[in-house]
Amino acid sequence: MMRHLPARSAALLLLSPMILSGCAGKVDKVVMNRVVERALRVPDVDQACSIGVAMRSPLAGITRAARPANQALMIAEFTAAMCDEAAAQSHELEAVRATSAAVGLAGPQRVSLARDARIAADRSHGRAAARYLRALEHGQAEFGPLGAEACPRLEEWEELPFMVMLVSGMQVVLHDSAAGSPLGVPKETILDVARSAQCLDDADWWYGPSAMQAAAWATIPGSAPAGTDPWALLEDVAEKSDATGIRVARALQVVISVNAGRDDLAEQAIRAHAAARVATPPSEEYALFDQYALVLSRHQSDLFWMKEEGHRTPVFGELPGDGVSAPDGAPLGADPFADDPFAEDPFGGELPDSDASGGDPADAVPPAEPPSTDDAALETP
């Protein structure tokens, strides 16, 4: 029987050609031009984060400590952080569910479950922040400090890792803050992100650079240039990004609006995000980024639904109070199992009364089904 290789061993096998060279520049180019380019076409955030976790240590081990493959390591740390981000999202939903009136838990139970889930969410946010910080540090080692007056000289293939560095700078602030600031990352770091964002062409990068600038200015009141409304700018670039098939700017608008307590804007942005997915299919070249944007926006939608209805979003783009009906026709928020779904045998027969007969309902024999046309065809000589 073939034995499966551990993830780290498989990653080493994958990277074996690069191990022979040990050259950081070659490792960076292979990872960016082969691994990342092809991974971006797969809209699977879970797969991306797993690859990052598996490849980080092998990547660190195949080059000299004094000259690491910073771009490749930044990508590994960045994608690995997505795993912790997903865990934090799940724990946040658990905390909101525990306190949702729709769930109807007893008071002491609510407090206990909610507190435990929030502690777990803080830990996951902290791990995500640590990984995003390491990604940022690798990026700065390669391209220079965030917020520098002069833009670094970038080859075309280096623009993507530079963009990842900027997003890492934004994410480390958000996750460290959500975790209670265990790393002490200054919130003003996102202003450095905003200054460096001007080094990339907006149209080439789905209006993400301008979105990060607007998000930074909206987060730090009074930081925007004179005469600039960061919220209006964020909406403008989000609308432009919608048509690119890579809705990162729209997702950033959702996240920043919620963090600022602007739930009304977040709800509008969620609806716009859903409408954009109907109007414009995801980019094939950057399908992973568009899927990641969906994950971010849908999580905020899930939090709204969990608070009001006690469950996640049934249809992305719909929000509590919209009057949508569940697939079975029951109003959202109503108990779809008000009538016992196990009162009848799912095969059509009536289950025996276990109290009267003392038998196990699982022993009931379902009625024979008539043979299908496929079965009849198989029996024909």
C-alpha positions as CSV (number, residue, x, y, z in Angstrom):
1,M,0.0,0.0,0.0
2,M,1.4,3.4,-0.9
3,R,2.0,5.6,2.1
4,H,1.2,9.4,1.8
5,L,4.1,11.7,2.3
6,P,3.8,14.2,5.2
7,A,3.0,17.7,3.9
8,R,6.5,19.0,4.7
9,S,8.2,16.1,3.0
10,A,6.0,16.6,-0.1
11,A,6.9,20.2,-0.1
12,L,10.6,19.4,0.1
13,L,10.2,17.0,-2.9
14,L,8.4,19.7,-4.8
15,L,11.2,22.2,-4.1
16,S,14.1,19.7,-4.7
17,P,15.2,21.4,-8.0
18,M,15.6,24.7,-6.1
19,I,17.5,23.0,-3.2
20,L,20.3,22.2,-5.6
21,S,20.8,25.8,-6.5
22,G,20.3,27.4,-3.1
23,C,20.0,30.8,-4.8
24,A,17.4,33.0,-3.2
25,G,16.7,34.8,-6.4
26,K,16.0,31.6,-8.3
27,V,13.8,30.4,-5.5
28,D,11.8,33.6,-5.6
29,K,11.3,33.5,-9.3
30,V,10.3,29.8,-9.4
31,V,7.8,30.3,-6.6
32,M,6.3,33.6,-8.1
33,N,6.3,32.5,-11.7
34,R,5.3,28.9,-11.3
35,V,3.7,28.1,-8.0
36,V,1.9,31.3,-7.3
37,E,0.9,32.0,-10.9
38,R,-0.8,28.6,-11.1
39,A,-2.2,28.7,-7.6
40,L,-3.9,32.0,-8.3
41,R,-6.1,30.4,-10.9
42,V,-7.6,28.0,-8.3
43,P,-10.4,29.6,-6.2
44,D,-9.6,27.6,-3.1
45,V,-8.5,29.6,0.0
46,D,-8.2,26.5,2.2
47,Q,-5.8,24.9,-0.3
48,A,-3.7,28.1,-0.5
49,C,-3.4,28.4,3.2
50,S,-2.4,24.7,3.5
51,I,0.3,25.2,0.9
52,G,1.7,28.2,2.8
53,V,1.8,26.2,6.1
54,A,3.6,23.3,4.4
55,M,6.1,25.3,2.4
56,R,7.3,27.9,4.9
57,S,9.9,25.8,6.7
58,P,11.2,24.0,3.5
59,L,11.6,27.4,1.8
60,A,13.5,28.8,4.8
61,G,15.8,25.8,4.8
62,I,16.9,25.7,1.2
63,T,18.7,29.1,1.2
64,R,21.3,30.7,3.5
65,A,20.0,32.4,6.6
66,A,21.9,35.5,5.6
67,R,20.2,35.6,2.2
68,P,16.7,34.1,2.5
69,A,14.2,33.9,-0.4
70,N,12.2,36.9,1.0
71,Q,9.5,37.0,-1.7
72,A,8.8,33.3,-1.5
73,L,8.8,33.3,2.3
74,M,6.4,36.3,2.3
75,I,3.9,34.4,0.1
76,A,4.2,31.4,2.4
77,E,3.6,33.4,5.6
78,F,0.8,35.4,3.9
79,T,-1.1,32.3,2.7
80,A,-0.5,30.4,6.0
81,A,-2.1,33.3,7.9
82,M,-5.3,32.6,5.9
83,C,-5.7,29.4,8.0
84,D,-5.7,31.3,11.2
85,E,-8.0,33.9,9.7
86,A,-10.5,31.2,8.9
87,A,-10.3,29.8,12.4
88,A,-10.8,33.3,13.9
89,Q,-13.9,33.8,11.7
90,S,-15.4,30.5,12.9
91,H,-14.8,31.4,16.6
92,E,-16.4,34.8,16.0
93,L,-19.5,33.2,14.7
94,E,-19.6,30.9,17.7
95,A,-19.5,33.8,20.0
96,V,-22.3,35.7,18.2
97,R,-24.4,32.5,18.0
98,A,-24.1,32.0,21.8
99,T,-25.6,35.5,22.4
100,S,-28.1,35.5,19.6
101,A,-31.7,35.7,20.9
102,A,-32.7,33.5,18.0
103,V,-30.8,30.6,19.5
104,G,-32.5,30.9,22.9
105,L,-29.7,29.7,25.1
106,A,-30.0,30.2,28.9
107,G,-28.2,33.2,30.3
108,P,-25.3,31.5,32.1
109,Q,-24.7,29.2,29.1
110,R,-24.6,32.2,26.8
111,V,-21.9,33.9,28.9
112,S,-19.8,30.8,29.2
113,L,-19.9,29.8,25.5
114,A,-19.5,33.4,24.2
115,R,-16.5,34.0,26.4
116,D,-14.8,30.8,25.4
117,A,-15.4,31.5,21.7
118,R,-14.0,35.0,22.0
119,I,-10.9,33.8,23.7
120,A,-10.4,31.3,20.9
121,A,-11.0,34.0,18.3
122,D,-8.4,36.2,20.0
123,R,-5.8,33.4,19.8
124,S,-6.5,32.8,16.2
125,H,-6.4,36.5,15.4
126,G,-3.1,36.7,17.2
127,R,-1.6,33.8,15.2
128,A,-2.8,35.4,12.0
129,A,-1.3,38.7,13.0
130,A,2.1,37.1,13.8
131,R,2.2,35.4,10.3
132,Y,1.1,38.6,8.5
133,L,3.8,40.5,10.5
134,R,6.5,38.0,9.3
135,A,5.2,38.3,5.8
136,L,5.5,42.1,6.1
137,E,9.0,41.8,7.5
138,H,10.1,39.6,4.5
139,G,8.5,42.1,2.1
140,Q,10.3,45.1,3.7
141,A,13.6,43.2,3.6
142,E,13.1,42.8,-0.1
143,F,11.5,46.1,-1.1
144,G,12.5,48.5,1.7
145,P,10.3,50.0,4.5
146,L,6.7,50.8,4.1
147,G,6.0,54.5,3.6
148,A,9.4,55.3,2.1
149,E,9.5,58.6,0.1
150,A,10.8,56.9,-3.0
151,C,9.2,53.9,-4.6
152,P,11.3,50.8,-5.1
153,R,12.3,49.8,-8.6
154,L,10.1,46.9,-9.4
155,E,10.4,44.3,-12.2
156,E,7.0,43.4,-13.6
157,W,7.1,40.0,-11.8
158,E,7.8,41.8,-8.5
159,E,4.6,43.8,-8.5
160,L,2.5,41.0,-7.2
161,P,4.7,40.3,-4.1
162,F,4.9,44.1,-3.5
163,M,1.1,44.1,-3.5
164,V,1.1,41.2,-1.1
165,M,3.4,43.1,1.2
166,L,0.9,46.0,1.3
167,V,-2.0,43.8,2.1
168,S,0.1,42.1,4.8
169,G,0.6,45.5,6.3
170,M,-3.1,46.2,6.3
171,Q,-4.0,42.8,7.7
172,V,-1.5,42.8,10.5
173,V,-3.0,46.0,11.9
174,L,-6.6,44.6,11.7
175,H,-5.8,41.2,13.2
176,D,-3.5,42.5,16.0
177,S,-6.2,45.0,16.9
178,A,-8.8,42.2,16.9
179,A,-6.6,40.1,19.2
180,G,-6.2,42.9,21.8
181,S,-2.8,44.1,20.3
182,P,-0.5,41.4,21.6
183,L,2.1,42.4,19.0
184,G,1.7,46.1,19.7
185,V,1.5,47.0,16.0
186,P,0.8,50.7,15.6
187,K,-2.4,51.4,13.9
188,E,-0.6,54.1,12.0
189,T,1.1,51.4,10.0
190,I,-1.8,51.4,7.6
191,L,-0.9,55.0,6.7
192,D,2.6,53.7,5.6
193,V,0.6,51.2,3.5
194,A,-1.3,54.0,2.0
195,R,1.9,55.9,1.1
196,S,3.4,52.9,-0.5
197,A,0.2,52.0,-2.4
198,Q,0.8,54.8,-4.8
199,C,3.8,52.9,-6.2
200,L,1.4,50.5,-8.0
201,D,-0.9,51.3,-11.0
202,D,-4.5,51.3,-9.8
203,A,-6.0,49.9,-12.9
204,D,-3.4,47.1,-13.1
205,W,-4.2,46.0,-9.6
206,W,-8.0,46.0,-9.6
207,Y,-8.1,49.4,-7.8
208,G,-6.7,47.8,-4.7
209,P,-4.0,50.5,-4.1
210,S,-6.6,53.3,-3.9
211,A,-8.9,51.1,-1.8
212,M,-6.1,50.6,0.7
213,Q,-5.4,54.4,0.8
214,A,-9.1,55.1,1.3
215,A,-9.3,52.4,4.0
216,A,-6.4,53.8,5.9
217,W,-7.8,57.4,5.8
218,A,-11.2,56.2,6.9
219,T,-9.6,54.3,9.8
220,I,-7.4,57.2,11.0
221,P,-9.7,60.3,11.1
222,G,-8.1,63.4,9.8
223,S,-5.4,61.6,7.8
224,A,-6.9,62.0,4.4
225,P,-5.6,64.8,2.0
226,A,-7.6,68.0,2.2
227,G,-10.9,67.8,0.4
228,T,-10.8,64.0,0.2
229,D,-13.8,62.0,1.6
230,P,-12.3,58.5,2.2
231,W,-15.7,56.9,2.4
232,A,-16.8,58.3,-1.0
233,L,-13.4,57.3,-2.5
234,L,-13.8,53.8,-1.1
235,E,-17.2,53.4,-2.7
236,D,-15.8,54.8,-6.0
237,V,-12.9,52.4,-6.3
238,A,-15.1,49.5,-5.1
239,E,-17.5,50.1,-7.9
240,K,-14.6,50.1,-10.4
241,S,-13.2,46.9,-8.9
242,D,-16.5,45.1,-9.3
243,A,-16.2,45.0,-13.0
244,T,-12.7,43.6,-12.9
245,G,-13.8,40.2,-11.5
246,I,-11.4,40.7,-8.6
247,R,-13.5,42.3,-5.8
248,V,-10.7,42.9,-3.3
249,A,-11.6,46.6,-3.0
250,R,-15.2,45.8,-2.4
251,A,-14.3,43.3,0.4
252,L,-12.0,45.8,2.0
253,Q,-14.9,48.3,2.0
254,V,-17.1,45.8,3.8
255,V,-14.4,45.0,6.5
256,I,-13.4,48.7,7.1
257,S,-17.1,49.7,7.4
258,V,-17.8,47.1,10.0
259,N,-14.6,48.0,12.0
260,A,-15.7,51.6,11.9
261,G,-19.2,50.8,13.2
262,R,-20.8,51.7,9.9
263,D,-23.0,48.6,9.5
264,D,-25.3,50.5,7.1
265,L,-22.4,51.0,4.7
266,A,-21.3,47.4,5.2
267,E,-24.7,46.0,4.3
268,Q,-24.8,48.2,1.1
269,A,-21.4,46.9,0.2
270,I,-22.3,43.3,0.7
271,R,-25.3,43.7,-1.6
272,A,-23.1,45.4,-4.2
273,H,-20.5,42.6,-3.9
274,A,-23.2,39.9,-4.5
275,A,-24.6,41.9,-7.5
276,A,-21.1,42.2,-9.0
277,R,-20.6,38.5,-8.8
278,V,-23.7,38.0,-10.8
279,A,-22.8,40.7,-13.4
280,T,-19.2,39.8,-13.8
281,P,-17.6,36.4,-13.5
282,P,-14.5,36.0,-11.4
283,S,-11.2,36.6,-13.1
284,E,-9.6,33.4,-14.3
285,E,-6.1,34.7,-13.8
286,Y,-6.7,35.9,-10.2
287,A,-9.6,33.6,-9.2
288,L,-8.0,33.0,-5.7
289,F,-8.0,36.7,-4.8
290,D,-11.6,37.1,-5.9
291,Q,-12.6,34.0,-3.8
292,Y,-10.7,35.5,-0.8
293,A,-12.6,38.7,-1.2
294,L,-15.8,36.7,-1.2
295,V,-14.7,34.9,2.0
296,L,-14.1,38.3,3.8
297,S,-17.4,39.8,2.7
298,R,-19.5,36.7,3.4
299,H,-18.0,36.4,6.9
300,Q,-19.4,39.9,7.8
301,S,-22.7,38.9,6.3
302,D,-22.6,35.7,8.4
303,L,-22.1,37.8,11.5
304,F,-25.2,39.9,10.7
305,W,-27.3,36.7,10.1
306,M,-26.0,34.9,13.1
307,K,-26.9,37.8,15.4
308,E,-30.4,38.2,14.1
309,E,-31.4,34.7,13.0
310,G,-28.9,32.3,14.7
311,H,-27.5,30.9,11.4
312,R,-25.1,31.8,8.6
313,T,-26.0,33.6,5.4
314,P,-28.3,31.4,3.3
315,V,-27.9,33.4,0.1
316,F,-25.0,35.8,-0.2
317,G,-26.3,39.3,-0.9
318,E,-29.5,38.8,1.2
319,L,-29.5,40.3,4.7
320,P,-31.8,39.7,7.7
321,G,-35.1,41.5,7.3
322,D,-35.1,41.3,3.5
323,G,-38.1,39.0,3.6
324,V,-36.3,36.2,1.8
325,S,-37.7,32.7,2.2
326,A,-35.7,29.6,2.9
327,P,-35.4,26.9,0.2
328,D,-38.2,24.9,1.7
329,G,-40.6,27.9,1.9
330,A,-40.3,28.4,5.7
331,P,-39.7,32.1,6.7
332,L,-36.1,32.7,7.7
333,G,-35.7,32.6,11.4
334,A,-38.6,30.1,11.8
335,D,-37.8,26.6,13.0
336,P,-37.6,24.5,9.9
337,F,-38.0,21.4,12.1
338,A,-41.1,22.5,13.9
339,D,-42.6,19.2,12.8
340,D,-40.5,16.2,13.7
341,P,-38.7,15.3,10.5
342,F,-38.2,11.7,11.9
343,A,-41.8,11.1,12.6
344,E,-42.0,9.0,9.4
345,D,-39.6,6.5,7.8
346,P,-37.7,8.4,5.1
347,F,-38.4,5.5,2.8
348,G,-42.1,6.0,3.1
349,G,-43.1,3.5,5.8
350,E,-44.2,4.3,9.3
351,L,-41.7,3.6,12.0
352,P,-42.7,1.2,14.8
353,D,-43.5,2.7,18.2
354,S,-40.5,1.8,20.3
355,D,-42.3,2.5,23.5
356,A,-45.1,0.1,22.7
357,S,-43.1,-2.7,21.0
358,G,-39.7,-2.3,22.8
359,G,-38.0,-2.6,19.4
360,D,-35.4,-0.4,17.8
361,P,-36.8,1.9,15.2
362,A,-33.6,1.3,13.2
363,D,-34.7,-2.3,12.7
364,A,-37.6,-1.2,10.5
365,V,-37.4,-2.7,7.1
366,P,-38.2,-0.1,4.3
367,P,-40.6,-1.2,1.6
368,A,-39.0,-2.6,-1.5
369,E,-38.5,0.0,-4.3
370,P,-39.5,-0.8,-7.9
371,P,-36.5,-1.4,-10.1
372,S,-35.3,1.6,-12.0
373,T,-35.1,1.6,-15.8
374,D,-31.3,1.3,-15.4
375,D,-31.7,-1.9,-13.3
376,A,-34.1,-3.4,-15.9
377,A,-31.7,-2.6,-18.7
378,L,-28.9,-4.4,-16.8
379,E,-31.0,-7.5,-16.4
380,T,-31.9,-7.8,-20.1
381,P,-30.0,-10.7,-21.8
